[in-house]
Amino acid sequence: MNTPEYPEEPFEYPIEPVEYPSEPSEFPISPEPFEPNDPNSPEPDPFDLPEDRLV
């Protein structure tokens, strides 16, 4: 397909750098690996996480 309107090189979107904490320990993630079969997990679906966990 010929699309002369678009440049041949991939277009780079102006993505602003997101400021993540440099230290991994600053992430609110439990050190234990996530176990889908964990009986203590209130989430029935391991992929159905509340938004507050994704912060």
Contacts in CASP RR format, 6 or more apart in sequence:
PFRMAT RR
TARGET T0000
AUTHOR 0000-0000-0000
METHOD contacts of the structure
MODEL  1
MNTPEYPEEPFEYPIEPVEYPSEPSEFPISPEPFEPNDPNSPEPDPFDLP
EDRLV
21 27 0 8 1.000
28 55 0 8 1.000
34 46 0 8 1.000
35 41 0 8 1.000
36 46 0 8 1.000
43 49 0 8 1.000
43 50 0 8 1.000
END
